[in-house]
Amino acid sequence: MALRKWSRKTGLWLRLSPVDLLVVALGVILTRARLPKALAGDILAAVLIAQQVLMIALVLAHRRALWLVSPVHPVVLAAWAGTLLPLCFSAAAVASPLIYRSGGVVQLLGTALTVVAMAHLGRSFGLEPAHRGIKTGGLYRAVRHPMYGAYLVSNLGFIAAHPMPLNWALLGLWLAVQVVRVVAEEKILSEDPAYAEYRARVRYRLIPYVW
């Protein structure tokens, strides 16, 4: 994988890549879109807004990367696909009331876990595969990529509430993209001996006892 050294300068705009700026813009758009529901008392919308606001804050404040791929690298495109594919899920079909409510609870749990994982990641957060520091505490003691695992929980909750062949197909594509993303990120981080030690200690990448 072609890597490049990041700027050692400390200015905000030199620390942010074009991908970072697009992530911030997407976060603002999604926050504004969900705000009416949150103000109307929708708990899930409120938690999703909290996730987006935290994401924006962490992107603006994240550490400079020690190693970073090019913004047009295929792995970055995979990262964007992993971010945008869930936005393509359809809510046209609705499950039975019990399954619908259960799916909503699972989605809320997954979103809350995403916020917790993101908070643990802190200033090492970023969309692009990069080395911004090794995190080993909190949820990272259970799996090496807890935020992606939380995304999976949230996505499964949504699809349980809105079971459609299209949604399941998109989820399968999303999972394939996430596997590519995880492998690429670990290839970068493995250049640091500290990550090799962490990987030996925490066996599973995404789902405990599975993978």
C-alpha positions in Angstrom: 0.0 0.0 0.0 1.4 3.4 -1.0 1.8 5.5 2.2 3.0 9.1 2.5 4.2 11.1 5.5 1.9 13.7 6.7 2.8 17.4 7.3 4.6 18.1 10.6 3.1 21.6 10.6 0.4 22.3 13.2 -2.1 24.6 11.3 -5.7 23.3 11.3 -6.0 23.3 7.5 -2.7 21.6 7.0 -3.8 18.9 9.5 -7.1 18.3 7.7 -7.1 16.4 4.4 -9.7 16.9 1.7 -11.4 13.7 2.9 -11.6 15.2 6.4 -13.4 18.3 5.1 -15.9 16.1 3.2 -16.5 14.1 6.4 -17.3 17.3 8.3 -19.6 18.5 5.5 -21.5 15.1 5.6 -21.8 15.3 9.3 -23.3 18.8 9.2 -25.8 17.7 6.5 -26.9 14.6 8.5 -27.2 16.5 11.7 -29.4 19.1 10.1 -31.6 16.4 8.5 -32.1 14.6 11.8 -32.6 17.7 14.0 -36.5 18.0 13.5 -37.0 14.4 14.6 -34.7 14.9 17.6 -36.6 18.0 18.7 -39.8 16.1 18.4 -38.6 13.6 21.0 -37.1 10.8 18.8 -34.4 9.3 21.0 -32.6 7.5 18.1 -32.4 10.7 16.1 -30.9 12.4 19.1 -28.3 9.7 19.6 -27.5 9.8 15.9 -27.0 13.6 16.1 -24.7 13.0 19.1 -22.7 10.6 17.0 -22.4 13.1 14.1 -21.4 16.0 16.4 -18.8 13.9 18.1 -17.5 12.8 14.7 -17.2 16.4 13.5 -15.4 17.4 16.6 -12.9 14.5 16.5 -12.1 15.1 12.8 -11.4 18.8 13.4 -9.2 17.9 16.4 -7.6 14.7 15.3 -3.9 14.1 15.5 -1.7 14.4 12.4 -1.2 11.0 10.9 2.2 9.4 11.0 1.3 7.4 7.8 -1.6 8.2 5.5 -2.8 6.9 2.2 -3.6 9.1 -0.8 -7.2 10.6 -0.7 -7.9 8.8 -4.1 -6.5 5.5 -3.0 -9.0 2.6 -3.5 -9.0 1.9 0.3 -10.3 5.5 0.9 -13.0 4.8 -1.7 -13.9 1.6 0.3 -14.0 3.7 3.5 -16.5 6.1 1.8 -18.5 3.1 0.6 -18.6 1.8 4.2 -19.8 5.2 5.4 -22.4 5.9 2.7 -23.9 2.5 2.0 -26.1 2.5 5.1 -27.6 5.8 4.0 -29.0 3.9 1.0 -31.1 1.5 3.2 -34.8 1.8 2.5 -37.5 2.2 5.1 -40.3 1.4 2.7 -41.2 -2.0 4.2 -42.0 -2.3 7.9 -41.8 -5.4 10.0 -44.5 -6.5 12.5 -44.9 -4.2 15.5 -42.9 -6.3 17.9 -40.0 -6.9 15.5 -40.1 -3.3 14.5 -39.7 -2.1 18.1 -37.1 -4.7 18.8 -35.1 -3.6 15.7 -35.3 0.0 16.9 -33.9 -1.0 20.3 -31.0 -2.9 18.6 -30.3 0.1 16.3 -30.3 2.4 19.3 -27.9 0.1 21.1 -25.6 -0.1 18.1 -25.6 3.7 17.7 -24.8 4.2 21.4 -21.9 1.7 21.2 -20.7 3.6 18.2 -20.6 6.8 20.2 -18.7 5.0 23.0 -16.2 3.5 20.6 -15.7 6.8 18.9 -15.1 8.5 22.2 -12.5 5.8 23.1 -10.8 6.4 19.8 -10.7 10.1 20.5 -8.3 12.2 18.4 -7.1 9.1 16.6 -10.4 9.0 14.7 -10.5 9.5 10.9 -12.1 8.1 7.8 -8.9 7.5 5.9 -6.8 4.5 6.8 -4.0 6.1 8.8 -1.8 5.8 11.9 -2.9 8.4 14.4 -2.0 6.4 17.5 -2.8 3.0 18.9 -5.9 2.7 21.1 -6.2 -0.4 23.4 -8.6 0.7 26.2 -12.3 0.5 26.7 -14.1 -1.4 23.9 -10.8 -1.9 22.2 -10.0 -4.6 24.8 -12.8 -6.8 23.4 -12.2 -6.4 19.6 -9.7 -4.4 17.5 -12.4 -2.5 15.6 -15.3 -2.0 18.0 -16.7 1.0 16.1 -17.3 -1.1 12.9 -18.8 -3.8 15.1 -21.2 -1.2 16.5 -22.1 -0.1 13.0 -23.0 -3.7 12.3 -25.3 -3.9 15.3 -27.0 -0.7 14.3 -27.4 -1.8 10.7 -28.9 -5.1 11.7 -31.4 -3.4 13.9 -32.5 -1.1 11.1 -32.9 -4.1 8.7 -34.8 -6.1 11.2 -37.3 -3.2 11.4 -37.3 -2.8 7.6 -36.7 -6.2 6.1 -36.2 -5.8 2.4 -34.1 -7.8 -0.1 -32.4 -4.6 -1.1 -31.4 -3.8 2.5 -30.0 -7.3 3.0 -28.0 -7.0 -0.3 -26.6 -3.6 0.7 -25.7 -5.0 4.1 -23.8 -7.9 2.4 -21.9 -5.3 0.2 -21.3 -3.2 3.3 -19.8 -6.1 5.2 -17.5 -6.9 2.2 -16.3 -3.3 2.2 -15.7 -3.3 5.9 -13.5 -6.4 5.7 -11.4 -4.7 3.0 -11.3 -1.6 5.2 -10.2 -3.5 8.3 -7.5 -5.4 6.5 -6.1 -2.2 5.0 -6.1 -0.3 8.3 -4.4 -3.2 10.0 -1.7 -3.3 7.3 -0.9 0.3 8.0 -1.0 0.0 11.8 1.1 -3.2 11.8 4.1 -1.1 10.8 4.1 0.0 14.5 5.4 -2.8 16.8 3.0 -1.6 19.5 0.1 -2.6 17.3 1.6 -6.0 16.6 1.7 -6.6 20.4 -1.9 -5.4 20.7 -3.1 -7.6 17.9 -1.5 -10.6 19.6 -3.3 -9.8 22.8 -6.7 -9.0 21.3 -7.5 -11.9 18.9 -10.7 -10.8 17.2 -11.2 -7.9 14.7 -14.9 -7.2 14.5 -17.0 -9.8 16.3 -15.9 -11.7 19.4 -15.3 -15.4 18.8 -16.1 -15.0 15.1 -13.6 -12.8 13.3 
